[in-house]
Amino acid sequence: VSLASEALKSFWSEVYRKSWGIRLHGSTSSEELLQVCDNLRTSITMWYLEFYFCVDGPWADSGISGYFL
């Protein structure tokens, strides 16, 4: 996964990124992995998601919650 630095909220620093990576690598269960991924999801700014992902259009009724432009 690659995210542009401007997509992340201001608290996401290099130290935070490294800490997150250690937690990701050390995840030993699906629950831990989901929690770590959710930490990343909450750090992404909403405008970035709205700009790069669509929640309407031809895919809206397909059961897919979003698609990459």
N, C-alpha and C positions, 0 to 999 in steps of 0.2 A: 504494500500500500504506500502510495506517495501522496503527500498533501503539501500544497504550497504554504509557506510560512504565514502568509497573510490570512489563511483560512483558520488559523488557531487563535484562540483568545490569548490575551496578554500574559496570563499566568503560566502559559506553556513555554517554559524556558529550556535551555539546554540541560540543566540539572534535572528538571522535571521529566524531560524526554528520556534521559538515561535511566532515571528511577522507574519510569513506566516500562521501558524495555526490559529491565531486570525482572520486574513483576510479570511481564508477559512471558519471558523465557522461563521463569520459575513456576508458572502455572501448572498444577498437577491434576486439576479436575476441570470438567466443562464449566462448572459453576465459577471457579476462579477465573478461567479464561473469559467467560461472559462478563464478569465484573471488570476486568482489565479493559476489555473492548468497550464497555460502556463508559469507562473513564475517558477514553479517546473520543467517543461520540459526543460526550458533553463538553469537550474542549473545542469542538469545531463550531465556528460562528454560524449562526443561522443564515446570514446572507450568503455565505459560501454554499451551503446546502441548497438554498433556493435558487441560486444562480446556476449551479452545475447539475442539479438533479431536478427532474420534473415529477410532479405528482398528479398531473392531468395529461390529457392527450390520448393517443391510441392505446397506451398501455394501462390506462387507469382502470379499466374494467377487467383486466386480465388476471388480477390477483397479485400483480407485482406492485410493490408500494412505491417504487421509483425507478428511474433508469437514467443512465449516464448520457449526457448529451455529446 
